[in-house]
């Protein structure tokens, strides 16, 4: 909390993209260090989601499978290209993932 009677310095990390859009804001107490691997993970996740129009789940790391925000193929597309079935898998009815080759 920011109070004038109790001035506490906070470390604030902004991640700003090439279009000058703030993509992430992280607040850290002065007593707590920042995890550089997590910062790199956030930047890589933002780049991946922008480039591939996908979602990254919690604890995602570069090279891990990504989520797709849509049903990945129609029955006709699957009939035309059976390999599509090997590129995607689902957990439950609505959570679809795309395999990323490592």
C-alpha positions, 0 to 999 in steps of 0.5 A: 500500500502507498501511504504518505505516513508510511513511505515504503519503496516498491520495486515495479517492473513494467514490460512494454512491447514494441508498440509502446503498450504496457503488457505486464506490471509487477509490484515487488516489496523492497524486501523481496527479490525479482525472479529473472527466470519468471521475467524472461518467461513472461516476455517469451510467453507474450512473444509466443502468444502474439506470434501464434495467436495461442494462449500459454498456461500457468508454468508454461516455458518456451517449447512447452505445448500451448493452448488454442482459444478455439476448436482447432479443426473442423471434421472436413479439415480433419478428413482432408488432412488426418495429420491435424489430429496429431498436432492437437490434443484436448483435456476435457471438452473445451481445453485444446492444446497444440503440440510444440516440437522441442 
